[in-house]
Amino acid sequence: MTEKNSLTLIDNRSGRRIELPIMEGTQGPAAVDIGRFYRELGYFTYDPGFLSTASCHSELTFIDGEAGVLQYRGYPIEQLAERSSFLEVAYLMLYGELPTRPQLDEFTDIILHHSMFNEALKSFFRGFYHDAHPMAIMVGVVGSLSAFYHDSTDITNPRHREIAAHRLIAKMPSIAAASYKHSIGEPQVYPDNRLSYTGNLLNMMFSVPCEPYEIDPVAEKALDLIFILHVDHEQNASTSTVRLAGSSGANPFACIASGIAALWGPAHGGANEAVLRMLDEIGTVDNVPRFIARAKDRNDPFRLMGFGHRVYKNYDPRARIIRRMCHEVLDKLDDGQDPRFELALRLEEIALQDEYFIERKLYPNVDFYSGLIYKAIGIPVNMFTVMFAIARTVGWVAQWMEMIGEKNQRIGRPRQLYVGPRQRDYVPIEQREPAGD
Ligand code: CMC
């Protein structure tokens, strides 16, 4: 981070002038440091939705939304997707460099050996009603981990932070699979450390004690790829939530639970589930124009799920990769039979030629395709966002560790533009008039 230039602002109201330093990163737009703004001018800056606000500096992920570029620690997502593995990317995010073979072997071993969770946690699952959404279970169970792992909640101790990161990455698949098993009334399956990270997840979700289960290598590989694509995405809603919760000194398990809650919404991680539900609602290709018209109608709240992105104003690079994978997986696992894939392609084609979508630079995002792959693998729709949460845990913990490791780290505390009533006096209840009369 360097400061070379400054921005001069003149306040027309008071005639005062202020010089604000411009901070240059290594790539992407520079940022104006407005830390002194309120102190010197007495104004807050106003930026609802944070359209122009950098909330932190970070070495983890770089996105160029105009060019459709995504890099983790400088490595293009295309190269990682083609040549790396989820756990290798996790190592890269936590430690800053790609691991050597012995480093990767050791890291894999550590993660696999943290995959079981405390037996007492099992009773938490039983407390949920059978039709609880697995994301609701995830928020509760992950939040409760701090009650079990006191030896990794001292956030001032770097070793505690590291163990908490390992535990979270390792236990997420086990918790996710247990949530699923609970929802379908089957016994929970323990992790098997002979299996890969995604192989283990598939085994815990789909095997039953009474018969053998064979992991499909196509599904195992596809999940690993999807997980790489979802590892991190700089300061999105859930990551910002994790950072904000963490800035108060909350323990890492509580912070990640808050990230899971933020991810759940349909404008964020819940979009993959919403895409499938939307495709089911559209039903056939003939209905596509009607739904496109609804998406364009300002008076209709309907939006094309899986389209548009706050940062990408070009094709989402993850969508490009996953689109290819989608063809491959559906050919192998589904024989190209799922009519929703054809429907999705037709929807994409029509939307990409439509003036409304072109003007607003609305392209399919990663969630447009991920749900189709999950479906082909046999993952139920209400588990889609859980899959996202497993992968994004790596980004959340890496971002949390980066923030907590900073010198002079402070609590996040945005301000507001107050538009409520001015001061008024309390009126005794007998003397009050009904509001609006
Ligand atoms: N369908 C129809 N119109 C849309 C859509 C859409 N999916 N997305 C944006 N627009 C329109 C929007 O109505 C607005 O039009 P106008 O300028 O006429 O008012 C314009 O495009 C700009 O939209 P915005 O709401 O200001 O954009 P945003 O940056 O606040 O929202 C978004 C980004 C992702 C929340 C939004 O595009 C959306 O709701 N997409 C559908 C949900 C989705 O797929 N989410 C997954 C995002 S990727 C994975 C992740 O981050 O978790």
Boltz pocket constraint, residues with backbone or C-beta under 6 A from the ligand:
constraints:
  - pocket:
      binder: B
      contacts: [[A, 236], [A, 266], [A, 267], [A, 268], [A, 269], [A, 270], [A, 271], [A, 295], [A, 296], [A, 302], [A, 303], [A, 304], [A, 305], [A, 306], [A, 307], [A, 308], [A, 309], [A, 310], [A, 311], [A, 360], [A, 362], [A, 365], [A, 366], [A, 367]]
      max_distance: 6.0
